[in-house]
Amino acid sequence: MALEVKPGGKVSIEVIKTPRCEAAAKTLSRIFGKDLAGRNLRRHRKALRASAKMVHRRGGRPWEHAPRAPRLIRPEKAATCTVLVTPELVGDLKSVQRFIKVSAAK
């Protein structure tokens, strides 16, 4: 299946198979994060990280320990999103094309 996507247009992405490998799941969550709902979740995650920072003294100076950000978007089978295609996104779509179906956005 050849993926014919050109930068500059909007596409609709549907997950047809839940990825088993962590790398593909991470790539899909990054792609879904570019959707409007994903951008709102990113703001929420930013606030979560800011409130979870721990500051303690180390060597007489304040030392910040920031925990890893939780992955809020975990695309499962039948999840859909609409994103604007950028040159960087084309490579990501090709790497996970066995898990998704791409069509032109309406």
Beta strands, then each sheet from edge to edge (+ up, - down):
strand 1: 10-15
strand 2: 54-58
strand 3: 61-65
strand 4: 80-84
strand 5: 100-104
sheet 1: 4+ 1- 5+
sheet 2: 2+ 3-
end
